[in-house]
Amino acid sequence: MQKTPNTPNYTHRHLLFGWWSLLVFVLLGLTLETFHGLKLGFYLDMSNTTRRLMWTLAHAHGGLLALIHVVAALMFQAFPDRGHTTRRQASRALIGASLLLPGGFFFGGISFFNGDPGYGIALVPFGASCLLFAVFQLARECRHES
């Protein structure tokens, strides 16, 4: 694939997105540890176990997805001449997954009802679908010979 001024640099995009989102989710993890260390009731009380679970899931999924961005960037660097359409679709889907999946867990833990997550949890299946699609596209891209 020939680089033109309008060709997106997917390697740079995903390295940038990956490292910055990793910073955000590491900070979220440190914040959750601080809540735990300070024994804050809105986080640790038995009535708030749903919040604790949802925010822990947001932290874990966000951190993992951040690392997947870095790996995707390395893959884009290793295979620079692969299909532009596949790469564009995978890039968009991976960014969507990184916003929707941890975001759904986080917003699901802000307010909850009788132990069930809040309405934000509705974003999670969309984020999971984006992630599955992105991983499928990236796996397909690896399969093709240059």
C-alpha positions in Angstrom: 0.0 0.0 0.0 1.5 3.3 -1.1 1.5 6.0 1.6 -0.2 9.2 0.5 -0.8 12.4 2.6 -4.4 11.2 3.2 -3.4 7.6 4.3 -4.1 7.2 8.0 -1.1 6.1 10.1 -2.7 3.3 12.0 0.5 2.4 13.8 0.8 5.8 15.4 -3.0 6.0 16.1 -3.0 2.8 18.0 0.2 3.4 19.9 -1.1 6.7 21.0 -4.5 5.5 21.9 -3.1 2.4 23.6 -0.6 4.2 25.8 -2.9 7.0 26.8 -5.8 4.7 27.6 -3.5 2.5 29.6 -2.6 5.5 31.6 -6.3 6.3 32.2 -7.0 2.7 33.3 -3.9 2.5 35.5 -5.1 5.7 37.2 -8.6 4.2 37.6 -7.0 1.1 39.2 -5.0 3.3 41.6 -8.2 5.3 42.4 -10.0 2.1 43.2 -7.2 0.9 45.4 -7.3 4.2 47.2 -11.1 3.8 47.7 -10.4 0.4 49.2 -7.5 1.6 51.3 -9.5 4.5 52.8 -12.4 2.1 53.4 -14.9 4.4 51.6 -18.4 3.2 52.2 -19.8 4.1 48.7 -17.3 1.6 47.3 -16.8 -1.1 50.0 -20.2 -1.4 51.8 -22.1 -4.6 51.1 -24.9 -2.7 49.4 -22.3 -1.4 46.9 -20.8 -4.7 45.7 -22.3 -4.1 42.2 -20.5 -0.8 41.9 -17.2 -2.4 43.0 -17.6 -5.3 40.5 -18.6 -3.0 37.6 -15.7 -0.6 38.2 -13.2 -3.5 38.6 -14.5 -4.9 35.3 -14.1 -1.4 33.7 -10.5 -1.2 34.9 -9.6 -4.7 33.8 -11.2 -4.6 30.4 -9.8 -1.1 29.7 -6.3 -2.1 30.7 -6.4 -5.2 28.5 -7.8 -3.3 25.5 -5.1 -0.7 25.9 -2.5 -3.4 25.5 -4.4 -4.8 22.5 -4.0 -1.4 20.9 -0.3 -1.5 21.4 -0.1 -5.1 19.9 -2.3 -4.0 17.0 0.1 -1.1 16.3 3.0 -3.5 16.3 1.2 -5.7 13.9 0.5 -2.8 11.6 4.2 -2.0 11.7 5.1 -5.6 10.9 2.7 -5.9 8.0 2.7 -2.4 6.4 1.4 -3.5 3.0 -1.9 -5.2 4.1 -5.4 -4.2 3.0 -6.4 -0.6 3.8 -10.1 -1.4 4.1 -9.6 -4.3 6.6 -7.2 -2.1 8.6 -9.7 0.8 8.7 -12.5 -1.4 9.8 -10.4 -3.1 12.5 -9.1 0.2 13.7 -12.6 1.7 14.1 -14.0 -1.4 15.8 -11.1 -1.6 18.2 -11.5 2.0 19.2 -15.2 1.5 19.6 -14.7 -1.5 21.8 -12.2 0.4 23.9 -14.8 3.1 24.6 -18.0 1.0 24.9 -16.8 -2.0 26.8 -15.1 -0.4 29.8 -17.4 2.6 29.6 -20.5 0.3 29.9 -19.1 -1.3 33.0 -18.1 2.0 34.5 -21.4 3.7 33.9 -23.2 0.6 34.9 -21.6 1.0 38.4 -22.4 4.7 38.9 -26.0 4.0 39.7 -27.6 0.5 40.1 -30.9 -1.0 41.1 -31.3 -3.8 43.6 -27.9 -5.3 42.8 -28.3 -5.0 39.1 -26.0 -2.7 37.1 -27.3 0.6 35.8 -28.4 1.4 32.3 -24.8 2.0 31.2 -24.3 -1.8 31.1 -26.3 -1.8 27.8 -23.1 -0.5 26.1 -21.2 -3.7 27.0 -22.7 -6.1 24.3 -22.0 -3.4 21.6 -18.4 -3.1 22.8 -18.0 -6.9 22.9 -19.3 -7.1 19.3 -16.9 -4.4 18.2 -14.0 -6.3 19.9 -15.0 -9.6 18.2 -15.2 -7.9 14.8 -11.8 -6.2 15.3 -10.0 -9.3 16.4 -11.6 -11.2 13.5 -10.4 -8.6 11.0 -6.9 -8.5 12.5 -6.6 -12.3 12.4 -7.7 -12.2 8.8 -5.1 -9.6 8.0 -2.4 -11.8 9.5 -3.5 -14.8 7.5 -3.0 -13.1 4.1 0.4 -13.4 2.4 2.0 -10.2 1.2 
